[in-house]
Amino acid sequence: LRKCLTLHALRKALQGLPKTLDGTYERTLLKIDEEYAEIVARMLKWLAFAYRPLKLAELADVAALDPDQEPKFQIERRLLQPLDVLHLCSSFVTVTATTKGEPDDEVEETTIQLAHFSIKEYLISRHIHEGPASKYAIEEQQAHAYLTRSCLAYLPDVATCSSMMELHHIQGGPLVA
């Protein structure tokens, strides 16, 4: 809507918006760049089923971790900037920055979570499974198993690092902290 510079353009854009919340979520998912679709799908699983809000750096590391590939963790797949998570998932998440005390203090921790419970409901709904955004559909039991496999896969990769530098990168990663 930001691009609408006239009342006519604004009305036309509003008429083209989805009529339902599910339609809005579907439209948003379908606009994700295909190159990052798999990463976003993994991130959405983590956001929907993690037991606590994730740190921004933790979610950024999810891009480098795939328990269904070999090797399961690849530093080259890690997002260069953790804030890129916001670019990939911006319409679905909310970010909370906490400081040590005073509002002007340096940010101590940034957490990220789904912006609304309806997003999780949509991701596990029958509607998404049957629609054009089905690659983002989540089965709850499979998601829990996926998160478990991911956690278990992350640790053995530390033991199989090919160099001290690679080990340092993993040890310095947020999922090991």
C-alpha positions in Angstrom: 0.0 0.0 0.0 3.0 2.2 0.5 3.4 2.4 -3.3 -0.1 3.8 -3.8 0.3 7.5 -4.5 -3.3 8.2 -5.5 -6.7 7.4 -4.1 -7.6 5.4 -7.2 -4.4 3.3 -6.8 -5.1 2.8 -3.1 -8.7 1.6 -3.7 -7.5 -0.8 -6.4 -4.8 -2.3 -4.2 -7.3 -2.7 -1.3 -9.7 -4.6 -3.6 -6.9 -7.0 -4.5 -6.2 -7.9 -0.9 -7.2 -11.3 0.4 -10.6 -11.4 2.1 -9.5 -13.8 4.9 -6.6 -14.1 7.4 -5.7 -17.5 5.9 -5.6 -15.8 2.4 -3.3 -13.1 3.8 -0.9 -15.7 5.3 -1.0 -17.7 2.1 -0.2 -14.6 0.0 2.7 -13.7 2.2 4.2 -17.2 2.1 3.9 -17.3 -1.7 5.9 -14.1 -2.0 9.0 -15.7 -0.2 11.9 -16.0 -2.6 12.2 -19.7 -3.7 15.9 -19.7 -2.8 15.0 -19.2 0.9 11.7 -21.2 1.0 13.3 -24.2 2.7 15.1 -22.1 5.3 11.9 -20.2 6.1 9.9 -23.5 6.4 12.5 -24.7 9.0 12.4 -21.4 10.8 8.6 -21.5 11.0 8.8 -25.0 12.6 11.1 -23.7 15.2 9.0 -20.6 15.9 5.8 -22.6 16.1 7.0 -25.3 18.4 10.0 -24.1 20.4 9.2 -24.1 24.1 10.4 -20.6 24.6 10.9 -17.5 22.4 14.2 -18.0 20.5 17.1 -15.6 20.5 17.5 -14.0 17.1 21.0 -15.5 16.7 19.6 -19.0 17.4 17.0 -18.7 14.7 19.6 -17.4 12.3 21.6 -20.6 12.9 18.6 -22.7 11.9 19.6 -21.8 8.3 22.8 -23.7 8.7 21.2 -26.8 10.3 19.2 -29.4 8.5 19.1 -32.9 10.1 17.9 -34.4 6.8 21.1 -33.4 4.9 24.7 -34.4 5.2 26.5 -32.7 6.8 23.7 -31.7 9.1 25.3 -28.4 10.0 27.2 -26.3 7.5 28.7 -23.0 8.5 28.4 -21.8 4.9 24.6 -22.0 5.2 24.6 -19.8 8.3 23.0 -16.4 7.7 25.6 -13.7 7.4 23.6 -11.4 9.6 21.1 -12.6 12.2 18.9 -9.7 11.3 18.3 -11.3 7.9 15.8 -13.5 9.8 13.6 -10.4 9.9 13.8 -10.0 6.2 12.8 -13.6 5.6 10.1 -13.9 8.2 9.1 -10.3 8.9 5.3 -10.6 8.4 5.1 -13.5 10.8 7.3 -12.5 13.7 7.7 -10.1 16.5 11.0 -9.1 18.0 11.6 -8.1 21.6 14.8 -6.5 22.7 15.7 -6.5 26.4 18.3 -4.3 28.1 20.1 -4.7 31.4 18.2 -2.1 33.2 17.7 1.4 31.9 15.9 2.0 28.5 19.1 3.6 27.1 21.3 0.7 28.0 22.8 -1.5 25.3 20.5 -4.4 24.1 21.3 -7.5 26.1 19.2 -10.0 24.2 16.9 -10.0 21.2 14.2 -12.7 21.1 11.9 -13.6 18.2 8.5 -15.4 18.2 5.5 -15.7 16.0 3.5 -12.5 16.0 0.2 -14.1 16.7 -1.2 -17.6 17.6 -3.3 -17.6 14.4 -0.1 -18.0 12.4 0.7 -21.3 14.1 -3.0 -22.3 13.7 -2.7 -21.5 10.0 0.6 -23.4 9.5 -0.9 -26.6 11.0 -4.4 -26.2 9.4 -5.9 -28.3 6.7 -6.2 -25.2 4.5 -2.5 -24.8 4.1 -2.0 -28.5 3.5 -4.4 -28.3 0.5 -3.3 -24.9 -0.9 -0.5 -23.5 -3.0 1.6 -22.8 0.1 1.6 -26.4 1.2 5.4 -26.6 1.3 5.1 -24.5 4.5 2.5 -26.8 6.1 3.5 -28.2 9.5 2.4 -31.5 11.1 2.7 -31.0 14.9 4.2 -34.4 15.7 6.6 -34.2 12.8 7.7 -30.8 13.9 8.5 -32.0 17.4 10.5 -34.9 15.9 12.2 -32.5 13.5 13.3 -30.1 16.4 14.5 -33.1 18.4 16.5 -34.4 15.4 17.9 -31.0 14.8 19.1 -30.6 18.4 20.7 -34.1 18.4 22.3 -33.5 14.9 23.9 -30.2 16.0 26.1 -31.7 18.7 27.8 -34.5 16.8 28.8 -32.1 14.1 31.0 -30.3 16.7 33.0 -33.6 17.1 33.5 -34.0 13.3 34.8 -30.5 12.5 37.6 -30.7 9.9 39.6 -27.8 11.4 40.0 -25.8 14.6 38.6 -22.7 12.9 35.4 -24.6 12.0 35.1 -25.9 15.5 35.5 -22.4 16.8 32.7 -21.1 14.6 30.4 -23.8 15.8 31.4 -23.4 19.5 30.8 -19.7 19.1 27.3 -20.4 17.7 24.3 -19.6 19.6 22.9 -23.1 19.7 25.9 -24.3 21.7 26.0 -21.5 24.2 
